[in-house]
Amino acid sequence: MILVSDNINTNSKAAFYEAFSPVTAYWLSQKFDMHYTPKHGSWLNIAETELSSLSIQCLGIGIG
């Protein structure tokens, strides 16, 4: 499973070990493939994505 995340230092597989037991953390870390957004990503793209998500969740506007 692919997990897309920003480059905040808390968004890593090591965070699983802080939140879960070692067995569960290992299982989760093997299950996810981490992909990080570029450090220089456009704030406009981030804002557009957030507004799109809010439109879908709150207003029911979107595909389908």
N, C-alpha and C positions, 0 to 999 in steps of 0.2 A: 504494500500500500504506500502511496506517495503522500508525504506531508509537506506542504509548501508553507514556509515560515519566513519571517523577517530575520535579520541578523542580530537580534537581541541575544545576549549571552545566556539567557535562561532558556532559550529555545534550542535545546540540544538533547541528545539521548541521555546525557548524564542527569538531566532533570527527572527522568523516569525513576532513577535510583534514589532521588530525594523524596519522591512522593509515594513510591510503592515498595513492597518487599523486594528483596533481590531476585527472587524467582520470577515474580510478575514483571519487574523492571526489565530483566533480561528478555523475557518473552516479547514484551512490547518493543524493545529496542531492535529485536530481530524482525519484527512485523513491519516496521515503518522504514521507509527510505526517505531521508530528509533532503529536501531541496530548498535552498535559501534564495530569497529575492536579492537583487544586486544592492550593494550599500548605497549606490548613487541613484537608486530608483526614483522616478518622478513622483513628487507629491501629488501632482494632478492625477496621475494614474491611480494612486491609492485613494484619493478622494472620489474619483469616478466609480471605483469598485465599491467603496463603502455606500455611496448613494444608490447604486444599483441594488446592492443587497438589502438596504432599507426599503427601497421601492417594492421589491419582491416580498419581503417579510411583512411590511406594514400595510401596504396598499394593494397587494395581490397583483401587481403589475409585473409581467414577465412572460417568459415562454410557457406555453401550455395553457 
